[in-house]
Amino acid sequence: MAEYLVIRLGADPDSAANWIAVDSNGTRISPPVTGPLSEATKDIAERAVIVLVPAATVLTTTVDIPVRGGSRLLAALPFALEEQLADDIENLHFAAGTRHESGLLPVAVVAHEQMQEWLAHLLDAGISPARVIPEIYGLARIPGTLSMLAAEDQIMFNDGADLEFVMQGVKPSDALAVAGALDNPAGEDAADGSSRHLLVYCGAAEEADFQHDWNALRHELASVDLNLLPDGVLPRLAVTVATGRGINLLQGRYGARTGMGALFRPWRIAAMLLLTLGVIGIAGKAVDYYRLSQEEQALKEQFIQEYRQIRPNDNRDIVDPIATVSSVRRSFGGPVAAQVFLPSLQQLGLALQQNTAADIEAISYRAGVIDVRLTAPDVATLDSIQQTISGSGRFDASIQSTDQVGDKVSSRIQIRESGA
């Protein structure tokens, strides 16, 4: 498991920095520390360094651009965003993230002068960062949830989809108004499917200062969930970026320089032989797949012939023979409950062995349906559990609900026999 030292720079290069050690699962390893940036080097050891830079100095937006990636994408971004920028594109550095499910590409834009100042400051302190990330990406993006971090006279916000921004010197309700989250009656989602549930992280001072605003928002939104930050902002931001979220500004001219061509030139013959072997292997797999498909079709036709003799009046297409056999067993009053419940538990146990960070809270069974309540560190773990169960071919697993509870995601997964 990889470990990181996450360092948060202040708005003023001469101000104190904050840092904390976390692992790739988003678990805190050390308490947060505040001090001169040079003192952070003693806590680096073998850890990779992630640097968080002030969100107010970086423009974060999205762009609809068909270019997929690499140098061509970085070259196209300035012209795609030119009309939205007040400064000349020659003075700006552009970095791209991972494309969203909507197809939009997240982009971070920062002045070259600012970028060079940060890197020079880190170099003077003897720190070589693996990633430099705008701190707004430390606010986790949860689908179907409005997320907000209110601290230090600024508000970070994302809508769980494509919109995220930071504002200074405003109230929470002002940020939500800018996002268009207050345009619908309380308790009703917007026509575009945007959420009416707000998850807030804030300090004790912000909880008190905005008390009237929080109460007003509870009447405007379906729910407002306040979570205090007893150790400050950094631990909340660090555990998110350590899991891989955020745009790394070390791209283009600021990216790592490696002579990849010279490195691989001595191995080109071996690479060609390996590629040839791979092609032969894929061809062999394709032949095996074709043969097995033919055998599967023959067995399916044989099964259908036998089934028509048992139920001559059933002329429906048979898609899943296993589900059909289970249906026949149920019609004869066989003890199918145990045949469903116990194997489903076995498949659930296999999924949890592969995702040890998840914990089961409760299991219930009724009418052939198993309901499992569990907690996991993130939505990706829940998706892995769902895919492992469904991958058995016998059961279908579906995520019924997810809720963010502290640093965990609480979820309910429903398991039923395929075709039932």
N, C-alpha and C positions, 0 to 999 in steps of 0.2 A: 504494500500500500504506500503510495507516494505521500510525502509530507511537504508542506509549503510554509514559508514565512511570508505572510501577507503584510505589506507595509503601506500605510495610508499617508500620503503627503498632504501637507496643509496648503492653503491658498497662497501663503507667503513662503518662499523658499527658506527663509531664515527661521520660520516657526518650527516648533517641535513636531516630530513625526510620531505616529502610533504604529505598533506592530503586534502581531499575534501568530502563533504557530497552529496550523490546522492540517488535517489530512484530506485525501481525495474524496472521502465520504462526507466531508463537511463537518467533521468532529473536531472540537477544540482540543488542542494538546497543551497549550499554555495559557495563562491569563494575559490580557492585553497589557502592553507596556507603552509608556510615553516618555520620550526623551530625544536628545539630538540624534539625527539620522545616522551618524557614524557609529553610535552605540548598538545599532541593530545588527551590525556585522557579527557580533559575538553569538547571536542566536541563529545565524544562518546554518552553520555546520554543513551537513550534506543536503540540506533542503533547497529546493528551487524557490526563487523569489518571485512573488507576484506583487506588483506595485499598483495601488489604487490612486488615481489622480482626480483632482476636484471636478465634480460633474458640471459645475457652472462654467468651466473653461472649455468644454467639449460639446459640440453640437451632435446630438444623436437623432437620427431620423431613419426613414425607410425609403427605398426607391424601387420602382418596377423596371427592371433592366434584364434583358434576355441573356446577356453574357454570363457564362457559368462561373469562371474563376480565373485565378492566375494573374499574370501581368496585364493581360488584355482588359480584365475587369477593372483593375486599379487605374489603368489609363483612361477608361471610359467614365468612371465615376465623376470626375470633376465637371465634365460637360453635361452629365445627366442632372447635376445639382446646381449648376452655375447660376440659374435664375433665382434660386432660393438663398443665395449667399451675398452678403454685403461686401465682403473682401474679395480681392482678386484671387482666382484659383491658384495662381503661381505661389501665393503666400501660404497656402493651406495644404495640410497633409490629410489624405483620405485613407480609411481602413474599412474593410468589409467583414461582416460576420457570417454566421450560418443562416441560409435562407429560411424564412418562416414557412409554416404550413400554408399560409395564404399565398405564397409565391413571392411576397415582398422581401427585399434584401435589406437587412439592417446595416446602417453605415454610421461611422463616427468621423467627425471632421474637427481638426484642431490646427491652430496656427503652427507653422514650422518653428517660429521663434520660441513659442511656449514648449513645444516638444523638445527642442534642443536644450532649453533651460533645465527641464526635468532630467534629461539624460546626463547633462553635465553635473548637476547636483548629485545624482546617484554615483557617477564616476568619481567625483571628489571624495565621496564617503566610502569608496571601495566596494560598491554594490553593482553587480551585473544582473539585471532582471531577466527572467525568462518570459514574463508577460507584463505589459503595461496596459491597464484596463480602466476606463472611466468608471468611477465609483457607483454611478447609477445602476450599473449592471449587477451590483451586489444586492439589489432589491429583487428577490425571486419573482419570475414571471409565471403565475399560476393560471392556467386556462380557466375561464369562467369566473375569475375573481379580480376585483379592482384592488391593487396593492399600493400602499402609501407608506413612506418613511418621513416623519416630521421631526427634525432636530436641527440645532445649530442655525436657526433662522432660515432654513430652506426646507422645501418639500420635494421629495422624489416621488414619482408616480409612474405606474404602468397599468394598462387595462387588461393584462393577461393575454393580449394578442399582439398588435403591431405598434401601439402607441406607448411611448415612454418619454418623460421630460422631467426637468427640474426647474423649480421656481424659487425665488428668494423674496423674503419679506412679505409673504402672503398667508392667508388663512387656508385651512384644508378645503373649505367650501369653494374658495376661489379657484384652486387647482382642479377640483371636480367640475366646476362650471366650464373651465377652459377645455376639459376633456369631453364635455357634453354628457356627463354622467347624471346630471340633474334635470334632464329634459323630459323625463317621463314620470308619471305618478308613482308614489312610493309602492314598493312591492312588485312593480311590473318591469320586466326586462324590455330593453329597447327593441325596435323592429329589426335591427341588424343583429340581434342576439347578444348584445353586450350585457355584462352582468350588473346586478343591483346589490351585490354583496361586497363590502369594503373591509379589507384586512389592513390594520394600521399598526406600525411600529413607531413608538415615540418615547422620548424621555419623560421623566416625572414633571419637569417644568412645562413641557408642551401639553401634557395631559391636563394640567391645571389651567394653563393660559388659554387653551382652546376648548375649555369645558362647555361653554355655551354652543360653540360650533359642533362639537360631538353630539350634543343633545339634539340640535337642529337637524343634523344629518341622519339621526336615527328615525326621524319622521319622514325624511326624503328618500331613504334607501331601504331595502329589504332587511339589511343587517349591517351593523358596524362592530367589528371585533378589535378592541384595543389591546396591544401587547407592549408592555414597558420594556425599555432597554436599560437594565440596571448597570451594565458595564460599558455603556456608551454605544456608539454606532458601529465601530469596527467589527466586533464579533459577528454581528448580523450580516454585514457585507462580506466578511471573509469566508464564512462557511458556504456562501453561494458561489463566489467566484472560484473557490477551490474545487468545486465539482465540474468546472469547465465552462461555466456561463460567462458571456461577455465578449466584446470585440477586443482582440489584442492589437494595440496600436503599433506594435513592432512589425510593420509590414512595409513593403516597398523599399525605399532607401534606408529605413530604420530596421529592416529585417536582418536575420542572421546571414552572413556571407559565407558560402561554402563553394568550393570548386568541385561541383558534383560530376562534371564531365571528366575532369582529370582523375577523380577518385575511381570512377567505374570503367575507365578506358581499358585497364589491364584485364578486366573481367568480361569483356564483351563476348568472347568466344564461349565462355562458360555460360553466359546469359542466353546466348542463342541456343545452345544445347538444352538448357533448362526449359526454354520456351518451346522447343520442339517436343521435349518429353511431356510438357504440359498439354500440348495440342493432342498428342497421341493418347494421353490419359483421358482427356475430355471426349475424344472420339469413342474410346472404349466404353466410357460411361453412357454415352448416347446410345450405343448399340444395346447395352444391357437394359437401359430404360425402355427402349422400343420392345425388346423381347418380353420384359416383365409386364409392360402395358398390354401386349397381346395375350399373355397368360391371364392377366387380371380380367380382361374382357371375356375370355372363354369361361372362366370360373363364374363370372357374373351371369352369363347367359345360362349356364348349367343351374345356377341357383334359382334364376327366374323360372325355369322349366319346372323345377321341383316345387317351388312356391305356388305356381298356378294349379298344381295338382291338389295342394292342400286348401287353397282358397281360389277356386275357379272363377268366382264372381268379382274378385278384386283385380280390376284392369288398370290401376294406377301405375305410373312409372316408378320403378324402384331405384332410388338414388343411393340409399345407404342400406346395404343388406344387414349390417349389424343391428341398426335401429329396427328394421323390419322383423328380425328374429326376436328382439326384445318385445315388440308389440304382440307377436304370436304368443310368447310366454305369458304376457300379462293377460291375454284373452283366455288362457287356460287356468288362470288363478295361481300361477307359480309364485314363489316367494322372491319377487324381483327387488324388494326394498333393500335387502342385504346385498344383493348382487349389484346394486347401484351405489349404496352408501359406502360400503367398505372399499371398493375399488376407487371411488372418488377421493376418499381420505388418503389412500395410497398415492394417488396422483398429486394431491395437494402437498403431501409430505415431500415428494420428489421436488416440487417447485420451490418449497421453502428451503430444502437443502442447497439449491442453487442460488437462493437469495436470502442468506442468513441474517441480513439486517432487518428483515420483516418479522413482526410478532403477531400471533393470533390473539385476538381479544375474545371472540365467541364464535361458536359453530352451532347452527340449527338445521334440522332436516324435516321437510314436510312435503308430502305428495311428489316425491321424486326430485325435489329441488333442495340443494344444499346452499345455505347462506352462511358466508364467512365474513366476520368483521375483523379487520387487522390494521396494523399501523406499519408504515414503511418510511424510509428517509426521503423518498421522492417518488414522483409519478412514474419514472422510468422503471423502478423496482416493481411497481404494481403491474405495469405492462409486461414485464418479463415473467411474472408469476402467471398472468392471464395467458400468455402465449405458450408457456410450458404446459399448462393444463390442457389447453385446446389442442396443442400439438400431439396429444396422445391419440387423437382420432376418435376416441370413444366419448369424450366429454367436451362440452362447450362452456367456456367461462366468460362472463361479462362483468365489467365494472359498473356497478349500479350508482355509486356516489363516491365523491372524494371531498374531504374537508381538510384544510390546513390547521393543525393543532400544534402550536409552538414550532419546533423544528421538524416535526413529523407530519406525514399525510395520513389521515384516518380514512379508511375506505371500506366499502361493502362489495364483496365479490359474490356473484351467484353462479353456481355450478349445476348443470343438468346434463343428462345423457344426450348425446348427439341425436338429432332427429326426433326427440321426445316432444 
